Amino acid sequence: MNDSNVVQAEHIVIKALENGVTIIGLTRGKDTKFHHTEKLDQGEVMIAQFTEDTSAIKIRGRATVFTKHGTIDTM
């Protein structure tokens, strides 16, 4: 892989606190759209990354989000 193809972007960790937590990736650009969806069950963990295509991540359900800025619990 060429170094110019490597994305150096922020990572977050999402830990589901209940079954059916939905994680939705949102696109960058003029029109923000959903581009990727994942479902997690209780105890499952996902590592997500902001990229050239992903500008935001939406989380539905009870989860803990770990970032370099701190920890956030969803309601």
N, CA, C and O atoms as a DFTB+ gen file, in Angstrom:
300 C
 N C O
     1  1       0.834      -1.176       0.000
     2  2       0.000       0.000       0.000
     3  2       0.880       1.241       0.000
     4  3       1.852       1.323       0.751
     5  1       0.548       2.166      -0.811
     6  2       1.245       3.427      -0.907
     7  2       0.847       4.311       0.272
     8  3      -0.329       4.359       0.631
     9  1       1.809       5.013       0.881
    10  2       1.525       5.876       2.035
    11  2       0.487       6.937       1.724
    12  3      -0.219       7.377       2.631
    13  1       0.369       7.362       0.485
    14  2      -0.607       8.391       0.135
    15  2      -2.036       7.857       0.216
    16  3      -2.978       8.650       0.236
    17  1      -2.226       6.531       0.263
    18  2      -3.555       5.927       0.359
    19  2      -4.000       5.698       1.800
    20  3      -5.150       5.325       2.032
    21  1      -3.119       5.913       2.768
    22  2      -3.433       5.673       4.165
    23  2      -4.197       6.875       4.717
    24  3      -3.776       8.022       4.566
    25  1      -5.337       6.584       5.364
    26  2      -6.130       7.649       5.970
    27  2      -5.716       7.782       7.427
    28  3      -5.806       6.816       8.184
    29  1      -5.268       8.956       7.828
    30  2      -4.893       9.241       9.207
    31  2      -6.044      10.002       9.839
    32  3      -6.071      11.232       9.803
    33  1      -6.997       9.279      10.421
    34  2      -8.190       9.929      10.950
    35  2      -8.508       9.425      12.351
    36  3      -7.999       8.396      12.794
    37  1      -9.346      10.164      13.022
    38  2      -9.777       9.857      14.377
    39  2     -10.527       8.525      14.455
    40  3     -11.374       8.222      13.614
    41  1     -10.195       7.732      15.490
    42  2     -10.912       6.483      15.763
    43  2     -11.751       6.665      17.012
    44  3     -11.360       7.389      17.928
    45  1     -12.905       6.012      17.052
    46  2     -13.699       5.940      18.272
    47  2     -14.064       4.484      18.504
    48  3     -14.084       3.687      17.566
    49  1     -14.353       4.137      19.749
    50  2     -14.785       2.785      20.090
    51  2     -16.196       2.896      20.642
    52  3     -16.472       3.739      21.495
    53  1     -17.089       2.039      20.153
    54  2     -18.481       2.019      20.587
    55  2     -18.758       0.659      21.203
    56  3     -18.566      -0.371      20.557
    57  1     -19.214       0.651      22.465
    58  2     -19.567      -0.592      23.145
    59  2     -21.066      -0.588      23.408
    60  3     -21.581       0.309      24.075
    61  1     -21.769      -1.595      22.880
    62  2     -23.215      -1.698      23.052
    63  2     -23.550      -2.119      24.479
    64  3     -22.964      -3.063      25.009
    65  1     -24.500      -1.410      25.100
    66  2     -24.963      -1.738      26.440
    67  2     -26.298      -2.469      26.418
    68  3     -26.824      -2.845      27.465
    69  1     -26.850      -2.670      25.209
    70  2     -28.091      -3.411      25.019
    71  2     -28.082      -4.016      23.614
    72  3     -27.265      -3.631      22.778
    73  1     -28.968      -4.942      23.360
    74  2     -29.095      -5.535      22.028
    75  2     -29.704      -4.518      21.063
    76  3     -30.541      -3.702      21.451
    77  1     -29.278      -4.578      19.814
    78  2     -29.880      -3.766      18.764
    79  2     -29.391      -2.340      18.660
    80  3     -30.098      -1.500      18.103
    81  1     -28.205      -2.026      19.176
    82  2     -27.643      -0.676      19.020
    83  2     -27.287      -0.484      17.542
    84  3     -26.603      -1.314      16.943
    85  1     -27.758       0.616      16.970
    86  2     -27.512       0.901      15.556
    87  2     -26.472       2.005      15.429
    88  3     -26.556       3.037      16.093
    89  1     -25.495       1.769      14.565
    90  2     -24.448       2.749      14.272
    91  2     -24.576       3.110      12.795
    92  3     -24.564       2.234      11.930
    93  1     -24.698       4.401      12.518
    94  2     -24.930       4.872      11.155
    95  2     -23.818       5.839      10.766
    96  3     -23.577       6.825      11.462
    97  1     -23.141       5.559       9.654
    98  2     -22.129       6.469       9.113
    99  2     -22.780       7.457       8.171
   100  3     -23.602       7.079       7.337
   101  1     -22.415       8.726       8.301
   102  2     -22.960       9.784       7.455
   103  2     -21.865      10.351       6.563
   104  3     -20.719      10.497       6.989
   105  1     -22.223      10.668       5.330
   106  2     -21.253      11.116       4.333
   107  2     -20.873      12.585       4.504
   108  3     -21.573      13.361       5.155
   109  1     -19.747      12.934       3.901
   110  2     -19.312      14.330       3.789
   111  2     -19.906      14.917       2.523
   112  3     -20.493      14.211       1.703
   113  1     -19.746      16.191       2.384
   114  2     -20.111      16.827       1.123
   115  2     -21.330      17.711       1.234
   116  3     -21.839      17.983       2.321
   117  1     -21.785      18.155       0.065
   118  2     -22.908      19.087      -0.027
   119  2     -24.183      18.493       0.570
   120  3     -24.919      19.183       1.275
   121  1     -24.442      17.224       0.292
   122  2     -25.628      16.543       0.802
   123  2     -25.201      15.427       1.741
   124  3     -24.569      14.463       1.310
   125  1     -25.539      15.546       3.025
   126  2     -25.213      14.509       3.996
   127  2     -26.204      13.366       3.847
   128  3     -27.415      13.588       3.853
   129  1     -25.695      12.137       3.712
   130  2     -26.539      10.956       3.523
   131  2     -26.006       9.813       4.369
   132  3     -24.827       9.788       4.723
   133  1     -26.887       8.861       4.694
   134  2     -26.444       7.631       5.344
   135  2     -25.655       6.820       4.329
   136  3     -26.083       6.702       3.181
   137  1     -24.508       6.255       4.720
   138  2     -23.783       5.417       3.767
   139  2     -23.428       4.045       4.330
   140  3     -23.015       3.161       3.580
   141  1     -23.585       3.854       5.653
   142  2     -23.238       2.550       6.219
   143  2     -23.976       2.394       7.547
   144  3     -24.059       3.337       8.333
   145  1     -24.513       1.188       7.792
   146  2     -25.218       0.908       9.043
   147  2     -24.736      -0.414       9.613
   148  3     -24.542      -1.386       8.883
   149  1     -24.545      -0.439      10.920
   150  2     -24.178      -1.667      11.644
   151  2     -25.091      -1.821      12.841
   152  3     -25.547      -0.829      13.409
   153  1     -25.364      -3.067      13.233
   154  2     -26.118      -3.368      14.451
   155  2     -25.190      -4.097      15.409
   156  3     -24.459      -5.002      15.009
   157  1     -25.223      -3.694      16.694
   158  2     -24.439      -4.364      17.722
   159  2     -25.374      -4.914      18.788
   160  3     -26.402      -4.311      19.096
   161  1     -25.016      -6.053      19.345
   162  2     -25.730      -6.601      20.483
   163  2     -24.939      -6.322      21.753
   164  3     -23.757      -5.980      21.695
   165  1     -25.591      -6.466      22.893
   166  2     -24.989      -6.130      24.179
   167  2     -23.607      -6.756      24.318
   168  3     -23.417      -7.945      24.065
   169  1     -22.644      -5.925      24.726
   170  2     -21.275      -6.379      24.934
   171  2     -20.408      -6.321      23.696
   172  3     -19.183      -6.383      23.807
   173  1     -21.005      -6.203      22.515
   174  2     -20.201      -6.112      21.293
   175  2     -19.555      -4.732      21.192
   176  3     -20.095      -3.737      21.675
   177  1     -18.391      -4.701      20.555
   178  2     -17.613      -3.472      20.418
   179  2     -17.303      -3.254      18.943
   180  3     -17.007      -4.198      18.211
   181  1     -17.376      -1.993      18.519
   182  2     -17.004      -1.628      17.152
   183  2     -16.004      -0.482      17.227
   184  3     -16.182       0.463      17.994
   185  1     -14.956      -0.577      16.426
   186  2     -14.001       0.512      16.290
   187  2     -14.323       1.206      14.974
   188  3     -14.305       0.581      13.914
   189  1     -14.618       2.500      15.046
   190  2     -15.019       3.255      13.851
   191  2     -14.011       4.370      13.608
   192  3     -13.308       4.807      14.520
   193  1     -13.958       4.820      12.360
   194  2     -12.987       5.842      11.979
   195  2     -13.666       6.894      11.109
   196  3     -14.451       6.571      10.217
   197  1     -13.355       8.143      11.383
   198  2     -13.769       9.219      10.492
   199  2     -12.811       9.216       9.313
   200  3     -11.595       9.159       9.500
   201  1     -13.348       9.278       8.098
   202  2     -12.536       9.157       6.879
   203  2     -12.862      10.279       5.908
   204  3     -13.596      11.212       6.233
   205  1     -12.304      10.170       4.711
   206  2     -12.627      11.119       3.645
   207  2     -14.109      11.073       3.305
   208  3     -14.673      12.083       2.884
   209  1     -14.759       9.907       3.482
   210  2     -16.180       9.744       3.163
   211  2     -17.095       9.921       4.368
   212  3     -18.248      10.320       4.206
   213  1     -16.610       9.634       5.567
   214  2     -17.443       9.668       6.770
   215  2     -17.157      10.920       7.591
   216  3     -16.042      11.117       8.075
   217  1     -18.187      11.771       7.745
   218  2     -18.007      13.006       8.506
   219  2     -18.674      12.947       9.873
   220  3     -18.346      13.732      10.763
   221  1     -19.616      12.010      10.041
   222  2     -20.336      11.906      11.310
   223  2     -20.791      10.472      11.525
   224  3     -20.949       9.702      10.577
   225  1     -20.997      10.131      12.787
   226  2     -21.503       8.809      13.144
   227  2     -22.670       9.016      14.099
   228  3     -22.548       9.710      15.109
   229  1     -23.801       8.405      13.766
   230  2     -24.996       8.505      14.593
   231  2     -25.205       7.171      15.308
   232  3     -25.067       6.111      14.697
   233  1     -25.537       7.219      16.599
   234  2     -25.717       5.999      17.382
   235  2     -27.115       6.006      17.977
   236  3     -27.517       6.973      18.624
   237  1     -27.866       4.910      17.754
   238  2     -29.197       4.729      18.336
   239  2     -29.131       3.572      19.316
   240  3     -28.662       2.487      18.971
   241  1     -29.601       3.800      20.543
   242  2     -29.588       2.762      21.559
   243  2     -28.576       3.089      22.637
   244  3     -27.832       4.064      22.535
   245  1     -28.555       2.263      23.673
   246  2     -27.651       2.485      24.810
   247  2     -26.261       1.964      24.486
   248  3     -26.077       0.787      24.178
   249  1     -25.289       2.860      24.562
   250  2     -23.907       2.491      24.251
   251  2     -22.961       3.435      24.986
   252  3     -23.344       4.526      25.409
   253  1     -21.719       2.987      25.126
   254  2     -20.654       3.836      25.627
   255  2     -19.710       4.105      24.458
   256  3     -19.309       3.186      23.744
   257  1     -19.362       5.376      24.273
   258  2     -18.477       5.790      23.192
   259  2     -17.178       6.291      23.816
   260  3     -17.185       7.183      24.664
   261  1     -16.069       5.705      23.384
   262  2     -14.753       6.076      23.890
   263  2     -14.005       6.841      22.799
   264  3     -13.850       6.348      21.682
   265  1     -13.541       8.055      23.131
   266  2     -12.756       8.860      22.192
   267  2     -11.525       9.384      22.910
   268  3     -11.395       9.227      24.124
   269  1     -10.637       9.997      22.175
   270  2      -9.457      10.589      22.805
   271  2      -9.848      11.785      23.664
   272  3      -9.050      12.255      24.476
   273  1     -11.068      12.277      23.491
   274  2     -11.558      13.414      24.259
   275  2     -12.279      12.990      25.538
   276  3     -12.559      13.829      26.394
   277  1     -12.579      11.706      25.676
   278  2     -13.280      11.224      26.862
   279  2     -14.285      10.140      26.517
   280  3     -14.305       9.616      25.403
   281  1     -15.121       9.814      27.500
   282  2     -16.116       8.758      27.366
   283  2     -17.515       9.374      27.441
   284  3     -17.777      10.244      28.271
   285  1     -18.405       8.912      26.565
   286  2     -19.774       9.413      26.507
   287  2     -20.725       8.224      26.568
   288  3     -20.528       7.232      25.866
   289  1     -21.763       8.321      27.414
   290  2     -22.818       7.307      27.455
   291  2     -24.050       7.853      26.761
   292  3     -24.487       8.966      27.051
   293  1     -24.621       7.068      25.835
   294  2     -25.864       7.470      25.198
   295  2     -27.013       7.122      26.123
   296  3     -26.849       6.316      27.039
   297  1     -28.156       7.710      25.901
   298  2     -29.330       7.446      26.751
   299  2     -30.257       6.454      26.101
   300  3     -31.294       6.114      26.671
